[in-house]
Amino acid sequence: MSLQLSTGLRNAMLGEVGNAPAVIVGATLAYVDGGAGVDSITDSGSGFVTAGFKTGMVIKTQGSTTGANDGTYTVLSVAAGTMTFATGSFDTAEAFPAGGVIIGSDGGSFKDVMKDGIIRIYSGAQPTDSDDAETGTLLATITVASGAHTPGSESAGLEFGAASAGVIAKDSGVWSGVAVATGTAGWFRFYDNAVGTGASESYKRFDGAVATSGGQLNMSSTSITLGATVTLDTFQITLPATP
């Protein structure tokens, strides 16, 4: 099969209204003044990562109770219930009302949207659509140097280099992972930083066939053995000049 982009990824790249990279609304949000330490915004609903917020993203906050802290900030770190910011970002602790909102953006290019994502390699046939749920057996997860990835953080996330002549390729880092099962690689899915799984039209991801040649992901061998390290020496995406 061919390279397939999810609806969420295409919408993000096209800049469709209502598809900002990250949005969260509600009274579960609160500013925290960290004093001499980093400041933070908390979410008692633990929704930051699933909403798409991630390290390095620029956010805009508005609609808090007094508006004293509302403004534009750069995210230092993200967990499900907490985002941190530079010391002195917020003047005081303050809650958000139901209509308070945080909007995050890190650019709309393919490179920006997929920054610090991961690849998962599966056995079997590639799904018909990238919005479909995963099929087959998970064989390996590819990160930087086989490191552990935490959704919402930069930890071991994959990044692309500079685009040239309609082609964008992996950066100079080592893309690898330790196999969690034995099998024959059939297809892969590249997830954005939030790693949204299952059937969805909102998750940002793309997938393609795995082969030794002629696939969207070409490997020296498609045979994967439990416990062995799988390394991707090359990986690139080409956007054609015409459909």
C-alpha positions in Angstrom: 0.0 0.0 0.0 1.0 3.7 -0.2 1.8 6.3 2.4 -1.4 7.3 4.3 -1.9 10.5 6.3 -4.6 10.6 9.0 -7.4 13.2 8.9 -6.0 14.9 12.0 -2.6 15.3 10.4 -4.0 16.6 7.1 -6.2 19.1 9.0 -3.3 20.3 11.1 -1.0 20.8 8.0 -3.8 22.6 6.2 -4.6 24.9 9.1 -8.3 24.1 9.1 -10.3 26.1 11.5 -11.0 24.2 14.7 -7.9 22.1 14.4 -5.3 24.1 16.4 -2.5 21.9 17.5 -3.7 22.0 21.2 -6.7 23.5 22.9 -8.1 22.9 26.4 -11.0 24.7 28.1 -12.6 24.6 31.6 -12.7 25.1 35.3 -10.3 22.3 35.9 -7.4 24.6 35.0 -5.4 26.8 37.5 -2.3 29.0 37.5 0.3 28.1 40.1 2.9 30.7 41.2 6.0 28.7 42.0 7.8 31.5 43.9 11.6 31.0 43.4 10.9 27.8 41.4 9.2 27.2 38.0 5.6 28.4 37.6 2.9 26.0 36.3 -0.6 25.5 35.1 -2.4 22.5 36.5 -5.4 20.5 35.1 -7.3 18.4 37.6 -8.8 16.6 34.6 -5.3 15.5 33.5 -6.0 16.4 29.9 -2.8 18.3 28.7 -1.1 15.4 26.9 -4.2 14.1 25.2 -5.1 17.6 24.1 -1.7 17.8 22.2 0.3 20.1 24.5 4.1 19.4 24.4 7.5 20.8 25.5 8.6 23.9 23.6 5.1 24.8 22.4 4.0 28.4 22.6 0.7 28.8 24.4 -1.8 31.6 24.8 -4.0 31.7 27.9 -7.2 33.8 28.3 -10.4 34.0 30.3 -8.9 33.3 33.8 -10.8 34.8 36.8 -9.0 38.1 36.9 -7.0 38.0 33.7 -3.8 39.0 35.7 -1.8 36.1 34.3 -3.3 35.8 30.9 -0.7 36.0 28.1 1.7 34.1 25.9 4.2 31.6 27.4 6.6 28.9 26.3 6.1 25.4 27.8 9.1 23.9 29.6 7.6 20.5 30.4 4.3 18.7 30.1 2.6 15.9 32.1 -1.0 14.9 32.0 -2.0 17.3 34.8 0.8 19.9 34.8 2.6 22.2 32.4 5.6 24.2 33.7 6.9 27.6 32.7 9.8 29.9 33.5 10.1 31.3 37.0 8.3 34.6 37.3 5.8 33.9 34.5 2.8 34.2 36.8 2.1 36.9 39.4 -0.3 35.0 41.5 -2.2 31.7 41.9 -5.5 31.9 40.1 -8.2 29.6 38.8 -9.9 29.5 35.4 -13.7 29.7 35.1 -15.5 27.3 32.9 -14.9 29.5 29.9 -11.1 29.8 30.4 -9.0 28.5 27.6 -5.4 27.6 26.7 -4.4 27.4 23.0 -1.0 26.0 22.0 0.8 26.2 18.7 4.2 25.0 17.5 3.8 25.6 13.7 1.7 23.9 11.1 4.4 22.2 8.9 4.7 18.5 8.7 8.0 18.7 10.5 6.5 20.7 13.3 3.4 18.7 13.7 5.3 15.4 13.9 8.2 16.6 16.1 9.2 14.3 18.9 6.9 11.5 17.8 7.6 7.7 17.6 7.3 4.9 15.1 5.6 1.6 15.9 6.2 -1.4 13.6 3.5 -4.1 13.3 3.1 -7.5 11.6 0.5 -8.1 9.0 -1.2 -5.9 6.4 -1.4 -2.1 6.7 -4.9 -0.8 7.6 -7.0 0.6 4.8 -6.9 4.1 6.4 -4.6 5.8 8.9 -7.7 6.8 10.9 -8.3 3.1 11.5 -7.2 1.2 14.6 -3.9 -0.6 14.7 -3.9 -4.2 13.4 -1.4 -7.1 13.7 1.2 -7.6 16.5 3.3 -4.8 17.8 6.9 -5.8 17.1 9.0 -2.7 18.0 8.7 0.9 19.0 11.3 3.2 17.4 12.6 6.2 19.4 15.9 8.0 19.6 18.6 5.5 20.7 15.8 3.1 21.9 15.0 5.5 24.8 11.7 5.6 26.7 9.2 8.2 25.3 6.7 10.0 27.5 3.8 11.6 25.5 3.9 15.3 25.9 7.7 15.5 26.5 10.7 15.6 24.2 12.1 12.4 25.7 13.5 10.2 23.0 11.2 11.7 20.4 12.0 11.4 16.7 12.7 14.6 14.7 13.2 15.3 11.0 16.0 17.3 9.4 15.6 20.2 6.9 13.4 19.6 3.8 15.0 19.7 0.4 13.5 19.2 -3.1 10.2 18.0 -1.7 11.9 15.4 0.6 12.3 15.4 4.3 14.4 12.8 6.1 15.3 11.7 9.6 17.8 13.8 11.4 21.3 12.5 12.3 20.1 10.8 15.6 20.0 7.0 16.0 16.4 5.8 15.4 16.1 2.4 17.1 14.1 0.2 19.4 14.2 -3.2 21.2 11.8 -5.7 19.7 8.9 -6.7 22.0 7.9 -9.7 19.9 9.1 -12.0 17.1 7.5 -11.7 13.7 7.6 -10.3 10.2 7.3 -6.5 9.8 4.4 -5.6 7.5 3.6 -2.0 8.2 4.5 1.0 10.4 2.7 3.9 12.0 4.4 7.2 12.8 2.6 8.9 15.7 2.9 12.5 16.8 4.1 13.4 20.2 0.8 12.6 21.9 0.8 9.0 20.5 -2.9 8.7 20.0 -3.9 5.1 19.3 -7.1 3.4 18.2 -9.6 4.5 15.6 -9.8 8.3 15.4 -10.1 11.2 12.8 -8.4 13.6 15.2 -5.1 11.9 16.0 -2.0 13.1 14.0 -0.2 10.1 12.5 0.7 8.4 9.2 1.5 4.9 8.1 3.0 2.9 5.3 4.3 -0.5 4.2 7.5 -2.1 5.5 9.7 -3.9 3.0 13.3 -4.5 2.0 12.8 -2.3 -1.0 9.9 -0.4 -2.5 8.1 0.3 0.8 7.6 3.5 2.7 9.9 2.1 5.3 12.7 0.0 3.9 14.7 -2.3 6.2 17.6 -4.6 5.6 15.4 -7.4 6.8 11.7 -7.6 7.7 12.3 -10.4 10.2 12.3 -9.1 13.8 13.3 -11.2 16.8 12.2 -10.6 20.4 14.9 -8.7 22.3 16.9 -7.7 19.2 17.6 -4.0 18.5 15.9 -2.7 15.3 17.7 0.3 13.8 16.4 2.5 11.0 19.4 3.8 9.1 17.2 5.8 6.7 13.7 7.2 6.7 12.3 9.9 4.5 9.0 11.3 3.3 8.5 12.6 -0.3 5.7 15.0 -1.2 5.1 14.7 -5.0 4.9 17.8 -7.1 1.6 16.6 -8.7 -1.1 14.3 -7.4 
